Amino acid sequence: MAGPMVVGILAIIGFNLADTFFVGQIDENSLAAMTYTFPVVMFYGSLALGLGVGASSLVARAIGEGNQSKVKRLTTDSILLSVIIVSCFVLLGILTIEPLFKLLGANSRSLVLIDQYMRIWYFGMPFLVVPMVGNSLIRATGNTRFPAIIMMTAALVNLLLDPLLIFGYAGIPALGLEGAAIATVVSRMVTFFASLYFLYFKEKMMSLELPSLQSLIENWKEILKIGIPAATNNIIIPVSSGFITRFLSKEGDEVVAGFGVATRLESFSVIPLLAFSSVIGPFVGQNWGAGKYERVTQGIRFTYLFSFIWIAIVTIFFLGFGESIGYLFNKNAQVVLVTADYLNIVTWSLCFYGVLINGSASFNALGKPLPATTLTILRMIVVYIPLALLLQMYNDYPGVFWAASIANVIGGILCFIWLKAYLTMSLKYKSKN
C-alpha cells in the first residue's frame, strides 16, 4: 500500500519544492515572502487532511464490517461537509491577509508580494479540499494507486506551468509570485475533477440520493468526532510554524528564506515516512474492524523500524551534501548557510517524528484521536515553541533548530509508550470478552 504513496507524496512535495526552486531564482525577497505563506498554506491543508482522517477512519471500519451503503453515505456527506467548512475559512482568510502576515513578522516589502500570491491562492482552496479528502477516502478502501496518480498529475501540471508563468515565455508576461499562485490553482482544478470522477464512477463511493436531515447531521457528528481532533492535531503544526517563522523574522529575510528551503527539503526527505502514515490508518482500521489484532501490532512495529533505518540514510546524505543542495535553490551565502545548519541539526531526529506520525495515524484509525492531538500539543506547544524562544536567546537561529530536534525526540518516545499501553490494554479487554 505504501509503495504507490511514496510516488504520490514524492510528487506533491516535489510540487512544493518546484515552487520554492523557481521562486528562489527570482530573488531572496520573493523566496522569503513565499516562506511567510507556508504556515497559512499548511493550515488549510491540515484542516482538509484532518477532515479526511475523520471520514476515512469511519469508512475503513465500515468496509471492514462489509457495510457498502454506509460507505457511500459517509463519503458523500464528508465531501459536502469539508467544502462548506473550508469555504468559510477561505472567506476569513481573504479578509485578514494583511493583519495575519504582519503578525507572522512580514515587513512592508514582503506584504506586497504576499498579497499578490495569497489572493489568487485562496481562490483555488476549494479545489484542494476535495482531492485531499477524496484521496483519504479512496485509501480507506486499500487503493493507493489512484491517489498517487492524482498527486502526480497535480505535480506535473504545476511543474510545467511554474516556469511558464513565473518567468514568462511564448508571449506570456512574467508574473513572478502571481504566476506561481496561478499554476497552483490550475493544477488543483485538474485534480478536483479527477477525484470526483473516480469517487463517483470508478469506486462508486458517492451517492446522489438526498439524505434525511437527521441522517446527515448524525454522519457529520461522527465525522467531526474524529475529524475535529485530527484537524486540530494537524493545524497545531502550521500554527506553531507561524510562531517559529515570527521568531526567525527578527534575524532577517535571509534566515527566513533559508528556513523555507530547509523545511521543504526536510519534507522531501520524510516522504516514505509520510507514505506509511497515510496507509497505516486504513491498514489498522480494516484489520481492527475485522478482528485481526496481531496484524495491527505487526504493521505498527514495522513502520517504527523503517523510520529509524530510512532517517539514518537521509542523515548521512545531508551531512555530506546539504550545503550544495541549498546552493541550488538560492546563491545567497547566508541562505545556504541557514539551510545547511537546519539539515545538520534537525534531520537525525526525524526517526522519532516517524514514530509519532505513524502512531498518531494508528490512534485515529482506532477511533481515538485525542491521544494524537495531545501528543502534538505537547511536542509543538509545550516543548518546541518555548524551547525555541529560550535557545534562540543563547544561540540565535541554530537554537531554534535544536529545539525542533528535542521536540521530535520527546514526541516520538511518548507516542511509542502511549500506543503500546493502549493496545496492550485493549487486547486484554477483548480476550476477556
C-alpha positions in Angstrom: 0.0 0.0 0.0 2.8 2.4 0.8 4.6 1.9 -2.5 2.4 4.0 -4.7 2.0 6.6 -1.9 5.8 7.1 -1.9 5.5 8.1 -5.6 2.4 10.2 -4.9 3.8 12.1 -1.9 7.1 12.5 -3.8 5.1 14.2 -6.5 3.2 16.5 -4.2 6.2 17.5 -2.2 8.0 17.9 -5.5 5.1 20.3 -6.3 6.1 22.5 -3.3 9.8 22.0 -3.9 9.3 23.2 -7.6 7.6 26.4 -6.3 10.4 27.0 -3.9 13.1 26.4 -6.5 11.6 28.6 -9.3 10.6 31.4 -6.9 14.1 31.2 -5.4 15.5 32.1 -8.8 13.7 35.4 -8.8 15.4 36.8 -5.6 15.6 36.1 -1.8 12.8 38.7 -1.2 10.3 36.6 -3.2 11.6 33.4 -1.5 11.1 35.0 1.9 7.6 36.1 1.0 6.7 32.6 -0.1 8.1 31.2 3.2 5.8 33.5 5.2 2.9 31.9 3.4 3.9 28.3 4.4 2.2 28.3 7.8 -1.1 29.5 6.3 -0.9 27.1 3.3 -0.2 24.3 5.8 -3.1 25.4 8.0 -5.6 24.9 5.2 -4.1 21.7 4.0 -4.1 20.4 7.6 -7.7 21.3 8.0 -8.7 19.3 4.9 -6.4 16.5 5.9 -8.0 16.3 9.4 -11.5 16.1 8.0 -10.3 13.4 5.6 -8.8 11.4 8.5 -12.2 11.6 10.4 -14.1 10.4 7.4 -11.6 7.7 6.3 -11.5 6.2 9.8 -15.2 5.6 9.7 -15.2 4.4 6.1 -12.3 1.9 6.7 -14.2 0.3 9.6 -17.4 0.3 7.6 -15.5 -1.6 4.8 -14.1 -4.0 7.4 -17.7 -4.6 8.5 -18.9 -5.1 4.9 -21.4 -2.2 5.0 -21.3 -0.7 1.5 -24.3 1.6 1.8 -22.8 3.2 4.9 -19.5 3.7 2.9 -21.4 5.6 0.2 -23.3 7.8 2.6 -20.3 8.7 4.7 -18.2 9.5 1.6 -20.8 11.9 0.1 -21.5 13.6 3.4 -17.9 14.1 4.3 -17.1 15.7 0.9 -20.0 18.1 1.4 -19.0 19.0 5.0 -15.4 19.6 4.0 -16.3 22.0 1.2 -18.6 24.0 3.5 -16.1 24.3 6.3 -13.1 25.2 4.1 -15.1 27.8 2.1 -15.9 29.6 5.4 -12.2 29.7 6.3 -11.2 30.9 2.9 -13.5 33.9 3.2 -12.0 34.7 6.6 -8.5 34.3 5.1 -9.1 36.8 2.3 -10.4 39.4 4.7 -7.3 39.1 7.0 -4.3 38.8 4.7 -2.5 42.0 5.9 -3.0 41.7 9.7 -2.3 38.0 9.7 1.0 38.2 7.8 2.1 41.3 9.8 1.6 39.1 12.9 3.9 36.5 11.3 6.6 39.1 11.0 6.4 40.1 7.3 7.7 43.6 6.5 6.0 46.0 4.1 8.1 44.8 1.1 7.1 41.2 1.8 3.5 42.1 2.4 3.0 43.4 -1.2 4.3 40.1 -2.6 2.3 38.0 -0.1 -0.9 39.9 -1.0 -0.4 39.2 -4.7 0.2 35.5 -4.1 -2.5 34.7 -1.5 -5.4 36.4 -3.2 -5.0 34.0 -6.1 -4.1 31.0 -3.9 -7.3 31.4 -1.7 -9.4 31.3 -4.9 -8.2 27.7 -5.5 -8.6 26.4 -2.0 -12.0 24.6 -2.6 -10.3 22.8 -5.4 -7.7 21.5 -2.9 -10.1 20.1 -0.3 -12.0 17.7 -2.4 -8.9 15.8 -3.7 -7.3 15.7 -0.2 -10.5 14.4 1.5 -11.2 12.2 -1.5 -7.8 10.7 -1.5 -8.1 9.8 2.2 -11.4 8.0 1.4 -10.0 6.1 -1.5 -7.0 5.0 0.6 -9.5 3.7 3.1 -10.5 1.1 0.6 -6.9 -0.1 0.3 -6.5 1.6 -3.2 -3.3 3.8 -3.0 -2.6 3.8 -6.8 -5.2 6.4 -7.8 -4.5 8.9 -5.0 -0.8 8.6 -6.2 -1.9 9.3 -9.8 -3.9 12.3 -8.7 -0.9 13.8 -6.8 1.5 13.1 -9.7 -0.9 14.8 -12.1 -1.0 17.9 -9.9 2.8 18.0 -9.6 3.3 17.6 -13.3 0.8 20.4 -14.3 2.4 22.7 -11.7 5.9 21.9 -12.9 5.0 22.7 -16.5 3.2 25.9 -15.6 5.6 27.3 -13.0 8.5 28.5 -15.2 6.0 29.5 -18.0 4.0 31.8 -15.7 6.7 32.9 -13.2 9.3 34.0 -15.8 7.1 34.4 -18.9 7.6 32.6 -22.3 5.9 32.5 -25.7 4.3 35.9 -25.3 3.1 35.3 -21.7 4.3 38.1 -19.3 6.5 37.2 -16.4 4.1 37.2 -13.4 6.5 36.3 -10.6 4.8 35.1 -7.4 1.4 35.6 -9.0 2.4 33.1 -11.7 3.3 30.5 -9.0 -0.1 31.0 -7.4 -2.0 30.7 -10.8 0.0 27.5 -11.6 -1.1 26.1 -8.2 -4.8 26.9 -8.7 -4.9 25.4 -12.2 -3.2 22.1 -11.1 -5.6 21.8 -8.2 -8.6 22.3 -10.6 -7.4 19.3 -12.7 -7.2 17.0 -9.6 -10.5 18.3 -8.3 -12.4 16.9 -11.3 -10.3 13.7 -11.4 -11.1 12.9 -7.8 -14.8 13.5 -8.2 -14.8 11.3 -11.4 -13.0 8.4 -9.6 -15.1 8.6 -6.4 -18.4 8.5 -8.3 -17.8 6.5 -11.5 -14.9 4.1 -10.6 -15.2 3.3 -6.9 -18.9 4.1 -6.7 -18.4 5.6 -3.3 -20.7 8.6 -3.7 -24.5 8.8 -3.8 -26.7 11.4 -5.4 -29.6 10.5 -3.2 -30.6 13.2 -0.8 -30.2 12.0 2.8 -32.6 12.9 5.6 -31.5 15.9 7.7 -31.2 13.7 10.7 -29.0 11.2 8.9 -26.8 14.0 7.5 -26.4 15.6 10.9 -25.6 12.2 12.6 -22.9 11.4 10.0 -21.4 14.9 10.3 -21.3 14.4 14.1 -19.5 11.1 13.7 -17.0 12.6 11.1 -16.3 15.6 13.3 -15.9 13.5 16.4 -12.7 12.2 14.9 -12.2 15.0 12.3 -12.0 17.9 14.7 -9.3 16.4 17.0 -7.5 15.2 13.9 -7.7 18.6 12.2 -6.7 20.3 15.4 -3.8 17.9 15.6 -2.7 18.8 12.1 -3.4 22.5 12.5 -1.2 22.8 15.6 1.8 22.2 13.4 1.3 25.2 10.9 0.3 27.4 13.8 3.4 26.6 15.6 5.4 27.1 12.4 3.9 30.5 12.3 5.4 31.3 15.7 8.8 29.9 14.6 8.7 32.0 11.4 8.0 35.0 13.6 11.0 34.3 15.8 13.3 33.9 12.8 12.0 37.0 11.1 13.9 39.0 13.7 17.1 37.8 12.2 16.3 38.9 8.6 14.8 37.7 5.3 17.9 35.6 4.5 17.3 33.4 7.6 13.6 33.1 6.8 14.4 32.1 3.2 17.0 29.5 4.4 14.5 28.1 6.8 11.9 27.9 4.0 14.3 25.9 1.7 15.4 23.6 4.5 11.9 22.7 5.6 10.9 21.9 2.0 14.0 19.6 1.8 13.0 18.1 5.1 9.5 17.4 3.7 11.1 15.7 0.7 13.3 13.5 2.9 10.4 12.2 5.0 8.3 11.1 2.0 8.5 7.3 2.9 7.5 8.1 6.5 4.5 10.1 5.3 3.6 7.3 2.9 3.4 4.8 5.7 1.5 7.2 7.9 -1.1 7.7 5.1 -1.7 3.9 4.8 -1.2 2.7 8.3 -4.6 4.2 9.1 -6.7 2.2 6.7 -4.5 -0.9 7.4 -5.1 -0.6 11.2 -8.8 0.4 10.7 -9.7 -2.5 8.4 -7.8 -5.1 10.4 -9.1 -3.9 13.7 -12.7 -3.9 12.3 -12.1 -7.5 11.1 -10.7 -8.6 14.4 -7.1 -9.3 13.1 -5.3 -7.7 16.0 -1.9 -9.3 15.6 -1.6 -7.8 12.1 -2.3 -4.3 13.6 0.7 -4.6 16.1 2.9 -6.1 13.4 2.1 -3.3 11.0 2.8 -0.5 13.5 6.0 -2.1 14.6 7.2 -2.3 11.0 6.7 1.5 10.5 8.8 2.2 13.5 11.7 0.1 12.3 11.6 1.6 8.9 11.6 5.1 10.3 14.9 4.6 12.0 16.6 2.9 9.0 15.5 5.4 6.5 16.4 8.5 8.5 19.9 7.1 9.2 20.4 7.0 5.5 19.0 10.5 5.0 21.1 12.0 7.8 24.3 10.7 6.2 23.3 12.1 2.8 22.5 15.6 4.2 25.7 15.8 6.2 27.6 15.3 3.0 25.6 17.3 0.5 23.3 19.7 2.5 25.2 22.9 1.7 25.5 22.0 -2.0 21.8 21.3 -2.3 20.9 24.6 -0.6 23.1 26.4 -3.2 20.9 25.1 -6.0 17.9 27.0 -4.6 19.5 30.3 -3.9 23.0 31.6 -4.3 23.0 33.9 -1.3 25.7 32.7 1.1 23.6 33.3 4.3 20.6 31.5 2.8 22.8 28.5 2.0 24.4 28.5 5.5 21.0 28.6 7.3 19.7 25.7 5.0 22.7 23.6 5.8 22.6 24.3 9.5 18.9 23.2 9.7 19.6 20.0 7.9 22.6 19.1 10.0 20.8 19.9 13.3 17.3 18.5 12.7 17.5 15.6 10.3 18.7 12.9 12.7 15.7 13.4 15.0 13.2 12.7 12.2 13.2 9.0 13.0 11.3 9.9 16.2 9.0 12.1 14.1 8.3 8.9 12.0 7.2 7.1 15.2 5.0 10.0 16.2 3.1 10.4 12.9 2.6 6.6 12.4 1.5 6.2 16.0 -0.9 9.1 15.7 -2.4 7.8 12.5 -2.9 4.5 14.3 -4.7 6.2 17.2 -7.0 8.0 14.7 -7.8 4.7 12.8 -8.8 3.1 16.1 -11.3 5.9 16.7 -9.1 7.5 19.5 -8.0 10.9 18.1 -7.4 12.6 21.5 -4.0 10.9 22.2 -2.7 12.1 18.8 -3.9 15.6 19.5 -2.4 15.6 23.0 0.9 14.4 21.7 1.1 17.1 19.1 0.2 19.8 21.7 3.0 18.5 23.9 5.5 18.4 21.1 4.8 21.7 19.4 3.3 24.0 22.1 4.7 22.7 25.4 8.2 21.8 24.1 9.0 23.3 20.7 7.9 26.9 20.9 9.0 27.7 24.5 12.3 25.9 24.0 12.9 27.7 20.6 12.3 31.0 22.2 14.7 30.2 25.1 17.5 28.7 22.9 17.3 31.5 20.4 18.3 33.9 23.1 21.5 31.9 23.7 22.4 30.6 20.2 20.4 32.7 17.7 18.7 30.7 14.9 20.6 27.4 15.5 18.9 27.3 18.9 15.5 27.2 17.2 16.7 24.3 15.1 17.9 22.4 18.2 14.5 23.0 19.8 12.9 21.2 16.8 15.2 18.2 17.3 14.5 17.9 21.0 10.7 18.2 20.4 10.8 15.4 17.8 12.6 13.0 20.2 10.2 13.7 23.1 7.1 13.4 20.9 8.2 10.1 19.4 9.1 8.5 22.7 5.8 9.5 24.4 3.8 8.2 21.4 5.6 4.9 21.4 4.8 4.4 25.1 1.2 5.5 25.0 0.2 3.5 21.9 1.8 0.3 23.2 0.0 0.7 26.5 -3.3 1.3 24.8 -3.0 -1.7 22.5 -2.0 -3.9 25.4 -5.0 -2.9 27.5 -7.4 -3.1 24.6 -6.3 -6.6 23.6 -6.5 -7.8 27.2 -10.1 -6.5 27.4 -11.1 -8.2 24.2 -9.6 -11.5 25.2 -11.6 -11.5 28.4 -14.9 -10.7 26.5 
